[in-house]
Amino acid sequence: MKVERRIPPPDKAGERLDRYLGEELGVPRSQVQVWLEKGLVTAGGVTRAKNYRLRGGEEIAVSVPAPVAYEAQAEDIPLDIVYEDDDLLVVNKPKGMVVHPAAGNYTGTLVNALLAHCGDSLSGINGVMRPGIVHRIDKDTSGLLMVAKNDLAHRSLAEQIKAHSFTRLYEAVVVGRLRDDEGTVNAPIGRHPVHRKKMAVTERNSKPAVTHYEVIARYAGYTHIRVRLETGRTHQIRVHMAYLGHPVAGDTVYGGGRPPAGLQGQCLHARVIGFRHPRDGRYIELSSPLPPYFTAFLRTLGEPM
């Protein structure tokens, strides 16, 4: 068992211990909460509860258990690859596919398919459960996803995302009629204060989030939009559109109620991805057509208004 020690700076005062450790150690917050419940975490020499808030300056000690010997396994699952070279590949992920193994989803994920396709040629920065994964999209979001084959490519692509120079364009159908033809949502996103599996627009323990949108077409009760992400927070488009009062159609988490007939999960597609190649710096932009579920839903809405 290895002991990790951290001393949070004064500006972290008031932040939850589980959130701080999750970000500091690069592990899921749920994992930190398990350690806290088992008494493996102390702050200021005292075992703390998961909702303990930092004072700033106290020593945090975590007795990290030895990792469980599990690695994602290769599975012969077809991939829709839109670009590939020695450093990276871009795949068109179908709706309903989980990106990487996690509790409850250890098989049938994109990572399982990538291991069969790439073998050992995937970056190891994110460990054995998420090899090659630079960024993620939700299970029920379809579209383009970047995968790094080596650590050089992974670091370069991750830095582009951090610097907001990575192009990500989505299309979505949202509930209601958007009044303005275009707009920007600049509202911080953090963990929901009550429903811990959800995100929310909040000033507390949050990060800046900026979403730009423009209207493609308006229908009776719905609007088809194009969205450009300036930042990449968890569930950002879904949270921001719900914040505007126009949740993504089919999103039962942030929109509430039942999805429209014929739509399973949110109507959201990662359509365009653009980046500088990590090896030679040339700009590459790739696009994916709207998938059948998306176009079928548009047809049910009738003619644009």
ABEGO torsion letter per residue (X at the ends): XBBBBBBBBAAABGBBAAAAAAAAAGBBAAAAAAAAAAGABBBGGBBBBAABBBAEGBBBBBBBBBBBBBBBBBBBBBBBBABBBAABBBBBBBBGBBABBBBGBABGBAAAAAAAAAEABBBAAAEAAABGBABBBBAABBEBBBBBABAAAAAAAAAAAAAGABBBBBBBBBBEBBABABBBBBBBBBBBAABAABBBBBABGBBBBBBBBBBABBBBGBBBBBBBBABBBBGAAAAAAAAAGBBBBGBAAAAEEBBBBGBBEBBBBBABBBBBBAAAGBBBBBBBBBBAAAAAAAAAAEBBX
